[in-house]
C-alpha cells in the first residue's frame, strides 16, 4: 500500500508542538497595516493555537492522527 500524502498547504501553515497542540500564524497581518493600531499589530505577532474542535481535522491533514 502506498504512503499517505500529507496536505502540503497544511505543512506550510501548521506545526505540532510537543504537548500535542497545533501552532498557527495569525490572519490579517500581511498588508493594509497602516490603519491598524500598534497594539493590534503587536498582538498579531504572537503565535496562536488551533481551536480544539479543529485539532483532529488539522492532524489528519498532517498525517499525525
C-alpha positions in Angstrom: 0.0 0.0 0.0 1.4 3.5 -0.9 2.3 6.0 1.7 -0.3 8.5 2.8 0.2 12.0 1.3 0.0 14.9 3.7 -1.6 18.2 2.7 1.3 20.3 1.5 -0.5 23.5 2.2 -1.1 22.4 5.8 2.5 21.5 6.2 3.5 25.1 5.5 1.0 26.6 7.9 0.9 24.4 11.0 3.4 22.9 13.4 2.6 20.3 16.1 4.1 21.3 19.5 5.4 18.7 21.9 2.3 18.8 24.1 0.2 17.9 21.0 -1.4 21.3 20.4 -1.0 22.8 17.0 0.6 26.2 16.4 -0.6 28.5 13.6 0.0 32.0 12.4 -2.3 35.0 12.8 -4.5 36.2 10.0 -4.9 39.9 9.0 -1.2 40.8 9.2 0.1 40.7 5.6 -1.0 44.0 4.1 -3.1 47.2 4.8 -1.3 47.6 8.1 -1.3 51.4 8.1 -4.9 51.6 9.5 -4.2 49.1 12.3 -3.0 50.3 15.7 0.4 49.3 17.0 -1.2 47.3 19.8 -3.2 45.3 17.2 -0.1 44.6 15.1 1.9 43.6 18.2 -0.8 41.1 19.3 -0.9 39.6 15.8 2.8 38.8 16.0 2.3 36.2 18.8 1.7 32.6 18.0 -1.8 31.2 18.1 -3.1 27.7 18.6 -5.7 25.9 16.5 -9.1 25.6 18.2 -9.8 22.3 19.9 -12.7 21.5 17.6 -10.3 21.7 14.6 -7.4 19.8 16.1 -8.4 16.4 14.7 -9.0 17.8 11.2 -5.6 19.5 11.0 -3.8 16.5 12.4 -5.4 14.3 9.7 -4.1 16.7 7.1 -0.6 16.5 8.6 -0.8 12.6 9.0 -0.3 13.0 12.7 -3.6 11.5 13.8 
